[in-house]
Amino acid sequence: MALAGEIMGSPLMERSSFVSSSQMLLNHSFPQIALKNTRFLRLKKTLNVPVAAVSEDLMRGPSVSAEEKAVKFQVRAVVTVRNKIKEDFKDTIMKHFDALTDKIGMNIVLQLISTEIDPRTKGPRKSKEAVLKDWSEKSNVRAEKVNYSAEFMVDSDFMEAGAITVTNKHQKEFFLETITIEGFPSGKLHFPCNSWVQPRKHDAHPRVFFSNKPYLPNDTPSGVRPLREKELKNLRGDRKGERKLSDRIYDFDVYNDLGLPESGLDLTRPTLGGSQDYPYPRRCRTGRPPTDTDMNAESRVEKPLPMYVPRDEQFEESKKQAFSHMRLKALFHSLIPGLKAKLSDDNHDFNDFSDVDALYVTEGFLLRSLKDADFVRKIPECSLKLLKFDTPKIISKDKFAWMRDDEFAREAIAGVNPVNIERLQVFPPVSKLDPQVYGNLESAIKEEHILGQINGMTVQKAIEENKLFILDYHDIYLPFIDKINALDDRKCYATRTIFFLTPLGTLKPIAIELSLPSGTPTSRSKRVVTPPADATTSWIWQLAKAHVCNNDAGVHQLVNHWLRTHACLEPFILATHRQLSAMHPIFKLLDPHMRYTLEMNAQARQRLINGGGIIEASFTPGPYCMELSSSAYKNFWRFDMEALPADLIRRGMAKPDPTQPHGLKLLIEDYPYASDGLMIWSAIESWVRTYVNRYYPSSSLICSDKELQSWYNEAINVGHADLSNKTWWPTLNKTDDLVSILSTLIWIASAQHAALNFGQYPYGGYVPNRPPLMRRLIPEKGDPEYANFVADPQKYFLRSLPSLLQATRYMAVVDILSLHSPDEEYLGERRPESCWTGDSEMIRAFHGFSEKIREIEKEIERRNSDSNLKNRCGAGVLPYELLAPSSDSGITCRGIPNSVSI
């Protein structure tokens, strides 16, 4: 009954535009050839350009002089609509109902808007309305895309169409991909739409789509200028009420929806953003009501219900299907470990490394777990494959590579988190924390700890010759250590690791510092572990490396991946939709780099970073995960340092050198992330510079572009309001400023995210390599657990890692996050390829950019086969492909999508 009520909610007997439009076409046919020859010749003489004939059934549209009466001619629209692949019952009923009512006037109505003002009405010239043909007849076509047509009668003084309005009188939304207009003297006009058009019951106003011709605000044709401004106003909304899933409103809000205060203190979380204690970027506003127990906390929407993002930002159907398949796979992955844990206390942990290995072998896993269970024998063979984890790449070429020091060091420059290593410039390392709060912060690493590992050099000499490097997680973790270690089954240090650059160009770890806050009762606050000399110290060294990798995994996920690529981009995406018209050339440049990010971030708030969610369950900081992320935003994040060259210089990993191909000299020449990344960065920057110079030949145009200035000001002052007073924000006054800002945004959305995301399962799917969670500290002589450690160090090591359930749940999630979906668009690709802009010169320039990306991919392949590059080529060494631009779908450990799409 609800469905019937929804269908019958719109009046069926409203006045039919189908009848009026059809009558118009019958009564106002194209100027007849039967016109006298003298008139036809006189018209021809007034033409300044050849008249374009588009198809045999469409006659030429003449232009006339001002003295002559305008005549009408016919133009034709080809409208491409994308069908749903799978329809539910409601969709099917609605489709058939729309097919029926389309015949009696409840149809799709289009109207062309001229670029010129009509002197009689003082408003834009408009064509007569036209109805989309054959909707009813094509309603059962099962193709992915269906083309419809409409025919317009326009006056010869209509000039050119700059916009088209679409009114949906059906009951069901539809996805409008493109509209192409044929018949104007200037040739075909393209209107890229790629948008859901809502029925009139949800949106009473016609949708407006602009042609693909780019215009700066001051150059906007007078006929479409009011529509440009009105459309932006509609996208901003009024900040009132709760958003409906069909809305297209982009607005800002704080992260006040991560907790569940009505469920008690354990799931209460602070609001991130809007305070000095917890600064954070803004997210997309949903307008949901507050919780019953905390008026400042927004109520949550739990799965399977969707969280609001603007309708056009939601995943497309193929992406949804890929996600659904992976979620099912994740459910199966957790099935057997969950049953094992419930059947026996002994199955809560890994007892030996063969238990870890068994996760990747279906038969072994089942037989060793529940070999006698009846239900296991009844599982079909095809379903058994879902119970198996794919073998992670880290153990695919060398099962024991993860244990070696050279692999531990290599992953700092060629693994999934290659963005934290720094050149050591001061020895001993120095903390920037307040000693009045955190006590003695002097590093415990002394010269005697490392002198025997640096090839006879003094420490000062090694520093001067750029031979010492450091992974320093001391300051980001130390403020949280006491709170973390007070949790059940969570133990953590704040670590520092020093590396030496060998003559082969590889790194070797030479000292690890494990810090606890001063005054820790059960252990010294600082401990230095050096490479082993015997069996006992070998296991202590292995445990120390595990704690370093645990620190690294946390910073990678909470700071480098989530904060720096997902969260910090969201304000720029919101500001882009709110302040830059779809006609704006900069919107057209950024458009492919915003795809799916808002939806992905909304799903993260719903399932990953929320209180009690997957991130808190999987990573050592637990309920303090997002507080640590907020602290990093406050103390470490700077937009001006997010460009790759600036980041490398800041970390001391490169020095400016104009003689080098990219203007930088890397201090570790074989630094795969940096050397490949600089090629990608330079290609992006060159493409952006070409594009920006096309539309801003002088800096004065940047200053006078009100949309562009509003975009940047809003992204900073609203989207990053908590840091808006920082002096490091770049200005936007010159062409170089805009090139740098845009190149940085595109770099973050594409290559930076790819480098940090798509290696998560290949490197982290084998939990001993990158444990996301640690449950024990390293025992020292005299500690109660030291005897147990010495008696069975392997067992102690495995019991320090996540439990079986924790490990498999984490593995299932990073398995999903490392996935490329079938509809992925990669760097150097654009859809539609040839008409995303009406500027043919920029189409050619983009093709040049695409060719450059393909050349870079070939160079990366060459480097990966160069035996002189030890960090990416050798026995058991994984090639570095995370910045190889292309990829197949699935988990490939390569590929650079245009956007943060997962």
Number of C-alpha atoms within 10 A of each C-alpha: 6 7 11 10 9 12 18 11 11 15 9 15 10 10 12 15 18 22 13 16 20 15 11 16 16 10 9 15 12 19 16 10 9 7 9 9 10 9 9 15 10 11 15 16 10 12 13 9 11 11 18 17 16 19 11 7 9 16 19 21 24 24 25 20 13 8 6 9 11 16 17 20 23 23 20 21 23 17 19 20 21 17 18 17 11 11 11 8 8 10 14 13 16 19 19 14 16 21 21 17 17 24 17 16 21 25 25 20 21 24 22 27 26 25 21 22 18 15 9 8 8 10 15 24 25 21 18 18 21 26 26 20 20 15 20 18 12 13 15 12 10 12 10 10 15 16 17 16 18 21 25 24 22 24 21 20 19 22 17 19 23 26 21 22 16 22 21 24 22 24 23 20 18 17 18 19 19 20 23 16 24 22 24 26 19 14 14 14 21 23 23 22 21 18 18 20 23 26 20 18 15 15 14 12 14 18 18 20 25 22 23 23 20 22 16 22 20 13 9 17 18 16 23 23 17 13 18 22 14 13 16 17 14 13 19 18 15 10 15 8 10 12 20 17 16 18 18 22 25 23 25 21 19 20 24 19 25 27 27 22 21 13 10 10 10 12 16 20 22 19 22 23 22 18 12 11 14 19 25 30 28 27 27 24 20 24 18 18 14 15 17 12 13 13 10 14 24 23 22 19 14 11 10 6 8 14 21 25 27 22 18 19 18 21 18 12 14 16 19 13 16 18 18 13 13 19 16 11 21 23 15 19 21 20 15 20 26 17 14 18 17 12 13 9 9 11 19 19 21 21 17 14 12 11 17 20 15 18 23 17 16 16 16 15 21 21 13 12 19 17 14 11 11 9 9 14 12 8 10 9 9 8 11 14 16 17 24 19 21 18 16 21 19 24 19 15 13 13 12 13 19 18 14 12 17 15 23 22 23 22 18 23 23 24 26 27 24 20 22 18 21 21 23 24 18 10 14 14 18 14 14 8 16 10 11 8 8 13 12 14 20 12 19 17 23 14 13 9 16 19 14 12 17 19 11 10 14 14 19 14 13 19 18 12 12 18 22 27 25 22 22 25 21 25 18 20 24 20 18 20 18 16 15 22 19 10 14 8 15 21 22 27 30 23 29 22 25 25 26 25 20 13 9 11 18 21 26 23 23 20 23 27 22 27 24 23 20 14 11 11 8 7 16 14 16 20 17 18 20 21 19 13 9 8 11 12 14 15 19 21 21 18 24 24 22 25 29 27 24 25 30 23 23 27 23 23 21 22 24 24 21 20 22 24 25 24 19 23 25 23 26 23 24 26 24 25 21 23 25 24 26 24 21 21 23 23 17 18 16 19 18 21 24 24 23 20 24 27 23 19 22 19 20 19 21 22 16 19 22 25 27 19 19 19 25 19 20 24 25 27 29 20 24 18 24 26 21 21 24 23 19 22 21 17 11 11 18 15 15 14 18 20 20 22 21 15 17 26 18 15 18 18 23 22 16 15 12 10 9 10 11 15 15 18 19 19 18 20 14 21 24 26 22 24 16 21 22 19 20 25 22 18 20 24 19 15 21 24 18 14 19 20 15 14 16 16 11 12 16 12 17 22 14 14 14 15 20 25 17 16 19 20 18 21 26 22 14 20 30 24 20 21 21 16 11 11 8 12 14 13 12 19 15 15 19 13 15 24 21 17 21 20 24 22 22 25 26 25 27 28 28 29 26 30 29 23 28 28 28 29 29 23 23 23 27 24 20 22 21 24 27 29 32 28 19 21 18 22 18 15 9 9 12 10 15 15 14 13 19 16 10 10 19 15 17 22 23 21 19 25 26 27 21 23 22 21 24 26 22 26 24 21 20 21 26 23 19 22 23 25 19 13 12 21 22 19 25 21 18 17 11 12 11 14 19 22 22 16 15 12 11 16 16 12 15 21 17 15 20 18 13 17 22 17 12 20 21 13 14 22 14 10 19 22 13 13 12 14 18 18 27 23 17 15 11 16 18 22 19 25 26 29 28 26 24 21 19 13 14 14 22 18 27 22 27 28 26 28 28 25 26 24
